[in-house]
Amino acid sequence: MSKLFGTDGVRGLANGLITAELSLQLSQAAAVVLGHRAVDGARRPTAVIARDPRISGEFIAAAVEAGLASSGVDVFDAGVLPTPAAAFLVADLDADFGVMISASHNPAPDNGIKFLARGGKKLSDALEDAIEEEMARPRLRPVAGDVGRIQRFADAEDRYVVHLLQTLPHRLEGLKVVLDCAHGAASGCSPEVFRNAGAEIVVIGADPDGVNINDGYGSTHLEKLQAAVLEHGADLGVAHDGDADRCLAVDHEGTVVDGDQIMAVMALAMRDAGTLKDDTLVATVMSNLGLKLALREAGITLKETGVGDRYVLEGMAEGGFSLGGEQSGHVIFAEHATTGDGVLTGLQLAARIAQTGRTLKDLVTVMTKLPQVLVNVRGVDRGAVNSDEGVQEAVRAASALLGETGRGLLRPSGTEPVVRVMVEAADTETAQRVAGDLAATVQERLALAPVG
């Protein structure tokens, strides 16, 4: 596994980890690995680059563009756009690859560099490792007319907006929608899309200044959206994160609707329309058990994957499935996108409300969320979670106790030095008790010896 690349590109403090020098080196290496035709002498490769509105994205984008062009890649600069827009444009332009500069829902001081393969798809671990290995090799040094050109992708946003509008199964006239753009990458295009789709819109969190991204707004801070929906008597609230690859919602009473509930609503809509491939939804093991029970009742299969949208995408690709996602609001409509798209998700959800004439509150009654308790256990051997017989026996005993209306799950975190203990049950008290017992077992059996 690559040391530099994380679960979603290279991410860290801008001008700390993500420096101009690193950005240059990464892009020069990516030019070789992803733009391989520069090596074999065929036509010059092309790349699309976009960013969210963080102030640091300006110097990082300049360094990335310099690295690509100096390596013989023609660059199309799409400016400030969501991650899913960059992915769409890579495919739409038939570019060799793309680069998205964003740290998603992270605070403004962070930033990141994410590469997209041909077709706008996420990179495999092998390709990420190849880019990191290439950084240690000599650079490409084309000269004269062989260096790349950098040009503004003037109609990038228009292409993306038109694409989204073409996915609409039903227009949105009669709906009032509040959009929270997290002062992020969707601040321009999301209001335009919803307005053109026929909705009456109220917009908050759409005044990016380079440092206010995700600051008190967006999918990680829903309080202002809830208040705005109630204040304006809206039918629906839609919240994006900084790069707009996720969507959470709020119903007309101000109640939060998460990614699991959105997927339940959309799975039934697509089943009814005959577009849900093999009547199957792909979601991670962390999705609420209520989703699985609701789908079973509706005759829909749930295919479970590891945690992370890349694993959802892999699971969807294996079976050619059309819908997948995560509780966090990454929802993937394979017919229309290669990655989670928050604007697309909000648009499809709003269209379902308009098409049925039902409220979002009514639509989500298809799924009953079970109480879910999450406990992080620190100071333990994460690698032994799945092999320690005592721990596994405790999990089996918990599962037997909880029956079909509950479950226990242990997962070593990929981003923190903790083991995550997740328990769902028919009631909160039972979930808390079982989670506490499992956490105690993990702590007792897997505690690391004190240092020193």
C-alpha positions as CSV (number, residue, x, y, z in Angstrom):
1,M,0.0,0.0,0.0
2,S,1.3,3.4,-0.9
3,K,2.7,5.6,1.9
4,L,1.9,8.9,0.3
5,F,-1.6,8.2,-1.1
6,G,-4.3,7.7,1.4
7,T,-7.9,6.4,1.0
8,D,-8.7,9.3,-1.4
9,G,-5.6,10.7,-3.0
10,V,-2.9,12.7,-1.2
11,R,-4.3,14.9,1.5
12,G,-2.9,17.1,4.3
13,L,-2.0,20.5,5.5
14,A,-1.5,22.9,2.5
15,N,2.1,24.2,2.5
16,G,2.7,21.5,5.2
17,L,2.5,18.2,3.4
18,I,0.9,19.5,0.2
19,T,3.6,21.9,-0.9
20,A,4.2,23.4,-4.3
21,E,7.2,21.2,-4.7
22,L,5.3,18.0,-3.9
23,S,2.5,19.1,-6.3
24,L,5.0,19.6,-9.1
25,Q,6.7,16.2,-8.5
26,L,3.4,14.3,-8.2
27,S,2.1,15.8,-11.4
28,Q,5.3,15.1,-13.3
29,A,5.1,11.4,-12.2
30,A,1.4,11.2,-13.0
31,A,2.2,12.5,-16.5
32,V,4.3,9.4,-17.1
33,V,2.0,6.8,-15.5
34,L,-1.3,8.2,-16.6
35,G,-0.3,10.0,-19.8
36,H,1.9,7.1,-21.1
37,R,1.5,8.2,-24.7
38,A,4.0,10.9,-23.9
39,V,6.5,8.1,-23.5
40,D,5.7,6.0,-26.5
41,G,5.7,9.0,-28.9
42,A,2.0,9.0,-29.9
43,R,-0.2,12.1,-29.7
44,R,0.3,14.4,-26.7
45,P,-1.8,13.3,-23.7
46,T,-4.5,15.5,-22.2
47,A,-5.6,16.2,-18.6
48,V,-8.5,18.1,-17.0
49,I,-7.8,19.9,-13.8
50,A,-10.3,21.4,-11.3
51,R,-10.3,22.6,-7.7
52,D,-12.5,23.6,-4.9
53,P,-12.3,27.3,-3.8
54,R,-9.7,27.0,-1.0
55,I,-7.1,29.7,-1.2
56,S,-4.3,27.2,-1.3
57,G,-5.9,25.6,-4.4
58,E,-4.6,28.4,-6.5
59,F,-0.9,27.8,-5.9
60,I,-1.3,24.0,-5.9
61,A,-3.2,24.1,-9.2
62,A,-0.4,26.3,-10.7
63,A,2.2,23.8,-9.6
64,V,0.2,20.8,-10.9
65,E,-0.3,22.5,-14.3
66,A,3.4,23.4,-14.5
67,G,4.3,19.8,-13.7
68,L,2.0,18.4,-16.3
69,A,2.7,20.9,-19.1
70,S,6.5,20.6,-18.6
71,S,6.1,16.8,-19.0
72,G,4.3,17.2,-22.3
73,V,0.7,17.1,-21.2
74,D,-1.9,19.5,-22.6
75,V,-3.9,20.8,-19.7
76,F,-7.6,21.9,-19.6
77,D,-8.1,24.1,-16.6
78,A,-11.8,23.9,-15.5
79,G,-11.5,26.2,-12.6
80,V,-13.6,25.8,-9.5
81,L,-15.9,22.8,-9.9
82,P,-17.1,19.8,-7.9
83,T,-15.1,16.6,-7.9
84,P,-17.8,14.7,-9.8
85,A,-17.8,17.5,-12.4
86,A,-14.1,16.9,-13.0
87,A,-14.7,13.2,-13.3
88,F,-17.5,13.8,-15.8
89,L,-15.4,16.2,-17.9
90,V,-12.5,13.8,-18.1
91,A,-14.9,11.3,-19.8
92,D,-16.7,14.0,-21.8
93,L,-13.5,15.4,-23.2
94,D,-12.0,11.9,-23.6
95,A,-9.0,13.1,-21.7
96,D,-6.3,10.7,-20.6
97,F,-6.7,11.6,-16.9
98,G,-7.8,14.3,-14.5
99,V,-6.7,16.0,-11.4
100,M,-9.0,17.3,-8.6
101,I,-7.5,19.6,-6.0
102,S,-9.6,19.4,-2.9
103,A,-9.7,18.2,0.7
104,S,-13.5,17.5,0.5
105,H,-15.1,18.1,3.9
106,N,-11.9,18.9,5.7
107,P,-11.3,22.5,7.0
108,A,-9.8,25.2,4.9
109,P,-6.1,24.8,5.9
110,D,-6.1,21.3,4.4
111,N,-5.9,20.4,0.7
112,G,-5.4,17.4,-1.4
113,I,-4.6,16.1,-4.9
114,K,-6.7,13.4,-6.4
115,F,-6.0,11.8,-9.8
116,L,-8.7,10.4,-12.0
117,A,-8.0,7.8,-14.6
118,R,-9.4,7.7,-18.2
119,G,-13.2,7.8,-18.1
120,G,-13.2,9.8,-14.9
121,K,-12.7,6.7,-12.7
122,K,-10.8,6.5,-9.4
123,L,-7.3,5.2,-9.5
124,S,-6.5,1.7,-8.4
125,D,-4.0,1.1,-5.5
126,A,-1.5,-0.2,-8.2
127,L,-1.7,3.0,-10.2
128,E,-1.2,5.2,-7.1
129,D,1.8,3.1,-6.1
130,A,3.2,3.4,-9.6
131,I,2.9,7.2,-9.5
132,E,4.7,7.3,-6.1
133,E,7.5,5.0,-7.5
134,E,7.8,7.2,-10.6
135,M,8.6,10.2,-8.4
136,A,12.0,8.7,-7.7
137,R,12.9,8.4,-11.4
138,P,14.2,11.0,-13.8
139,R,11.7,13.5,-15.1
140,L,10.4,13.8,-18.7
141,R,12.0,16.9,-20.2
142,P,10.4,17.6,-23.6
143,V,11.5,20.8,-25.3
144,A,10.3,23.2,-28.0
145,G,6.9,22.2,-29.4
146,D,6.7,19.0,-27.4
147,V,5.9,20.7,-24.1
148,G,2.2,20.8,-23.1
149,R,-0.2,23.8,-23.4
150,I,-2.4,25.1,-20.7
151,Q,-5.8,26.5,-21.7
152,R,-9.0,27.5,-19.9
153,F,-11.8,25.0,-20.2
154,A,-14.3,27.8,-20.9
155,D,-17.5,25.8,-21.1
156,A,-16.7,23.3,-18.3
157,E,-19.4,24.3,-15.9
158,D,-22.0,24.6,-18.7
159,R,-21.2,21.0,-19.9
160,Y,-21.7,19.7,-16.4
161,V,-24.9,21.6,-15.8
162,V,-26.4,20.3,-19.1
163,H,-25.3,16.8,-18.2
164,L,-27.1,16.9,-14.8
165,L,-30.3,18.4,-16.3
166,Q,-30.4,15.5,-18.9
167,T,-30.6,13.0,-16.0
168,L,-33.9,14.4,-14.7
169,P,-36.7,11.9,-14.7
170,H,-39.2,14.7,-13.6
171,R,-38.9,18.4,-13.4
172,L,-39.1,20.3,-10.1
173,E,-41.8,22.9,-10.6
174,G,-43.8,23.4,-7.4
175,L,-40.9,22.5,-5.1
176,K,-39.1,24.9,-2.8
177,V,-35.5,23.7,-2.1
178,V,-32.9,25.2,0.2
179,L,-29.4,24.5,-1.0
180,D,-26.4,24.6,1.4
181,C,-23.2,24.7,-0.7
182,A,-20.7,24.6,2.2
183,H,-19.0,27.7,0.7
184,G,-17.5,25.1,-1.6
185,A,-17.1,23.9,-5.2
186,A,-20.9,23.6,-5.8
187,S,-21.6,27.3,-4.9
188,G,-22.1,28.2,-8.6
189,C,-23.4,25.1,-10.3
190,S,-25.8,23.6,-7.8
191,P,-28.1,26.7,-7.6
192,E,-28.0,26.9,-11.4
193,V,-29.0,23.3,-11.9
194,F,-31.9,23.4,-9.4
195,R,-33.1,26.7,-10.8
196,N,-33.0,25.4,-14.4
197,A,-34.8,22.2,-13.3
198,G,-37.7,24.3,-12.2
199,A,-37.4,24.5,-8.4
200,E,-37.8,27.7,-6.4
201,I,-34.5,27.9,-4.5
202,V,-33.1,29.5,-1.4
203,V,-29.3,29.4,-1.2
204,I,-27.1,29.5,1.9
205,G,-23.4,28.8,2.3
206,A,-22.6,29.9,-1.3
207,D,-20.2,32.8,-0.8
208,P,-16.7,31.2,-0.9
209,D,-13.8,33.5,0.0
210,G,-11.0,30.9,0.0
211,V,-11.0,30.3,3.8
212,N,-14.6,29.7,4.8
213,I,-15.2,26.3,3.1
214,N,-17.1,23.9,5.3
215,D,-17.0,26.5,8.1
216,G,-20.3,26.1,9.9
217,Y,-22.1,25.1,6.6
218,G,-22.5,22.0,4.5
219,S,-23.1,18.3,5.1
220,T,-21.0,18.2,8.3
221,H,-22.9,21.2,9.8
222,L,-26.6,20.8,9.1
223,E,-28.1,23.1,11.8
224,K,-28.2,26.2,9.5
225,L,-29.9,24.2,6.7
226,Q,-32.5,22.8,9.1
227,A,-33.3,26.3,10.3
228,A,-33.5,27.7,6.8
229,V,-35.9,24.9,5.7
230,L,-38.2,25.8,8.5
231,E,-37.9,29.5,8.1
232,H,-38.7,29.4,4.4
233,G,-41.3,26.7,4.5
234,A,-39.3,24.6,2.0
235,D,-40.1,21.1,0.8
236,L,-36.5,19.9,1.0
237,G,-33.0,21.0,2.1
238,V,-29.9,19.7,0.3
239,A,-26.4,19.9,1.8
240,H,-23.2,19.4,-0.1
241,D,-19.6,19.1,1.3
242,G,-16.7,21.2,0.1
243,D,-16.1,19.3,-3.2
244,A,-19.8,18.3,-3.6
245,D,-19.3,14.6,-3.9
246,R,-21.8,13.9,-1.2
247,C,-25.4,15.0,-0.3
248,L,-27.4,14.9,2.9
249,A,-30.9,16.1,3.1
250,V,-33.5,17.7,5.4
251,D,-37.2,17.1,5.2
252,H,-39.9,19.8,5.5
253,E,-40.0,19.5,9.2
254,G,-36.2,20.0,9.6
255,T,-35.4,16.3,10.2
256,V,-32.0,15.1,8.8
257,V,-32.1,12.4,6.1
258,D,-28.8,10.5,5.7
259,G,-27.3,8.6,2.9
260,D,-28.8,5.3,3.9
261,Q,-32.3,6.8,3.8
262,I,-31.6,8.5,0.5
263,M,-30.4,5.2,-1.0
264,A,-33.5,3.5,0.3
265,V,-35.8,6.0,-1.4
266,M,-33.8,6.0,-4.7
267,A,-33.5,2.2,-4.8
268,L,-37.3,1.9,-4.7
269,A,-37.7,4.6,-7.3
270,M,-35.2,2.9,-9.6
271,R,-36.8,-0.5,-9.1
272,D,-40.2,0.9,-10.0
273,A,-38.6,2.5,-13.1
274,G,-36.9,-0.7,-14.1
275,T,-33.4,0.8,-13.8
276,L,-32.1,-0.9,-10.7
277,K,-29.8,-3.5,-12.1
278,D,-30.7,-7.0,-10.7
279,D,-32.7,-5.2,-8.1
280,T,-29.5,-4.8,-6.1
281,L,-28.1,-1.9,-4.0
282,V,-24.4,-1.8,-3.1
283,A,-23.5,-0.2,0.3
284,T,-20.8,-0.6,3.0
285,V,-21.0,-2.8,6.1
286,M,-21.4,0.4,8.1
287,S,-24.8,1.2,6.6
288,N,-27.7,1.0,9.1
289,L,-29.2,-2.4,9.4
290,G,-32.6,-0.7,8.9
291,L,-31.6,-0.3,5.3
292,K,-31.0,-4.0,4.8
293,L,-34.3,-4.8,6.4
294,A,-36.2,-2.3,4.3
295,L,-34.7,-3.6,1.1
296,R,-35.4,-7.2,2.0
297,E,-39.1,-6.2,2.5
298,A,-39.1,-4.5,-0.9
299,G,-37.5,-7.5,-2.6
300,I,-34.2,-5.7,-3.2
301,T,-30.8,-7.3,-2.5
302,L,-28.1,-5.5,-0.5
303,K,-24.5,-6.2,-1.6
304,E,-22.1,-5.2,1.2
305,T,-18.6,-3.9,0.8
306,G,-15.7,-2.6,2.9
307,V,-15.9,1.0,4.1
308,G,-15.0,3.6,1.5
309,D,-16.5,4.8,-1.7
310,R,-13.8,3.1,-3.7
311,Y,-14.9,-0.3,-2.4
312,V,-18.5,0.6,-3.2
313,L,-17.4,1.4,-6.8
314,E,-15.5,-1.9,-7.0
315,G,-18.6,-3.8,-5.8
316,M,-20.8,-2.0,-8.3
317,A,-18.4,-2.7,-11.2
318,E,-18.1,-6.4,-10.4
319,G,-21.8,-6.9,-11.0
320,G,-22.6,-4.0,-13.3
321,F,-24.9,-2.6,-10.6
322,S,-26.5,0.8,-11.0
323,L,-26.8,2.2,-7.5
324,G,-24.5,2.3,-4.5
325,G,-23.2,4.5,-1.7
326,E,-22.5,5.3,1.9
327,Q,-24.3,6.5,4.9
328,S,-22.3,9.7,4.7
329,G,-24.1,10.7,1.5
330,H,-21.7,9.5,-1.2
331,V,-24.3,8.1,-3.6
332,I,-23.3,6.7,-7.0
333,F,-25.7,6.5,-9.9
334,A,-23.7,4.4,-12.3
335,E,-25.7,5.4,-15.4
336,H,-24.8,9.1,-14.9
337,A,-21.6,9.3,-12.9
338,T,-18.4,7.5,-12.1
339,T,-18.2,8.7,-8.5
340,G,-20.4,10.1,-5.8
341,D,-22.2,13.3,-7.0
342,G,-23.9,15.4,-4.4
343,V,-25.6,17.7,-6.9
344,L,-26.9,14.7,-8.9
345,T,-28.1,13.0,-5.8
346,G,-30.0,16.0,-4.5
347,L,-31.5,16.5,-8.0
348,Q,-32.7,12.9,-8.2
349,L,-34.1,13.0,-4.7
350,A,-36.0,16.2,-5.4
351,A,-37.3,14.7,-8.7
352,R,-38.7,11.7,-6.8
353,I,-40.6,14.1,-4.4
354,A,-42.0,16.0,-7.4
355,Q,-42.9,12.9,-9.3
356,T,-44.7,11.2,-6.5
357,G,-46.3,14.2,-4.9
358,R,-45.2,12.8,-1.5
359,T,-43.1,14.6,1.1
360,L,-39.6,13.5,1.8
361,K,-40.7,12.7,5.4
362,D,-43.3,10.3,3.9
363,L,-40.9,8.7,1.4
364,V,-38.3,7.8,4.0
365,T,-40.8,5.9,6.1
366,V,-39.9,3.0,3.9
367,M,-36.9,2.6,6.2
368,T,-36.8,2.5,10.0
369,K,-33.3,3.4,11.3
370,L,-32.2,1.2,14.1
371,P,-30.3,2.8,17.0
372,Q,-26.6,2.7,16.2
373,V,-23.8,3.1,18.8
374,L,-20.2,3.6,17.8
375,V,-17.3,3.3,20.3
376,N,-13.7,3.9,19.5
377,V,-11.2,1.7,21.5
378,R,-7.7,3.1,21.7
379,G,-4.4,1.6,22.7
380,V,-5.1,-1.9,21.3
381,D,-3.6,-4.1,18.6
382,R,-5.8,-3.3,15.6
383,G,-4.2,-6.1,13.5
384,A,-5.5,-8.8,15.9
385,V,-9.1,-7.9,15.8
386,N,-10.1,-10.4,13.2
387,S,-7.9,-13.2,14.5
388,D,-8.3,-13.2,18.3
389,E,-10.7,-16.0,19.1
390,G,-11.9,-14.4,22.4
391,V,-12.9,-11.2,20.6
392,Q,-14.6,-13.1,17.8
393,E,-16.5,-15.3,20.3
394,A,-17.8,-12.1,21.9
395,V,-19.0,-10.8,18.5
396,R,-20.8,-14.1,17.8
397,A,-22.4,-14.0,21.3
398,A,-23.5,-10.4,20.7
399,S,-25.0,-11.3,17.3
400,A,-26.9,-14.2,18.8
401,L,-28.3,-11.9,21.5
402,L,-29.3,-9.2,19.0
403,G,-30.9,-11.6,16.5
404,E,-32.2,-10.2,13.2
405,T,-32.9,-6.8,14.5
406,G,-29.4,-6.0,15.5
407,R,-25.7,-6.7,14.9
408,G,-22.2,-6.1,16.2
409,L,-19.3,-5.1,14.0
410,L,-15.6,-4.5,14.9
411,R,-13.4,-2.7,12.4
412,P,-9.8,-1.5,12.7
413,S,-9.8,2.1,11.5
414,G,-7.8,2.9,8.4
415,T,-7.2,6.5,9.4
416,E,-6.9,6.5,13.2
417,P,-5.1,4.2,15.8
418,V,-8.4,2.9,17.1
419,V,-10.7,-0.1,16.7
420,R,-14.3,0.9,16.0
421,V,-17.0,-1.0,17.8
422,M,-20.4,-0.5,16.1
423,V,-23.6,-2.1,17.5
424,E,-27.2,-1.8,16.3
425,A,-30.2,-3.0,18.2
426,A,-33.9,-2.5,18.4
427,D,-33.5,0.0,21.2
428,T,-30.7,2.4,22.3
429,E,-30.2,0.9,25.7
430,T,-29.5,-2.5,24.4
431,A,-27.1,-1.1,21.7
432,Q,-25.2,0.9,24.3
433,R,-24.9,-2.1,26.7
434,V,-23.7,-4.5,24.0
435,A,-21.3,-1.9,22.5
436,G,-19.8,-1.3,26.0
437,D,-19.4,-5.1,26.6
438,L,-17.7,-5.6,23.2
439,A,-15.4,-2.6,23.7
440,A,-14.4,-3.9,27.1
441,T,-13.5,-7.3,25.6
442,V,-11.4,-5.7,22.9
443,Q,-9.6,-3.5,25.5
444,E,-9.0,-6.5,27.8
445,R,-7.7,-8.9,25.1
446,L,-5.9,-6.6,22.7
447,A,-4.4,-4.0,24.9
448,L,-0.9,-2.9,23.8
449,A,1.9,-3.2,26.4
450,P,2.8,0.3,27.8
451,V,5.9,1.9,26.2
452,G,8.9,2.4,28.4
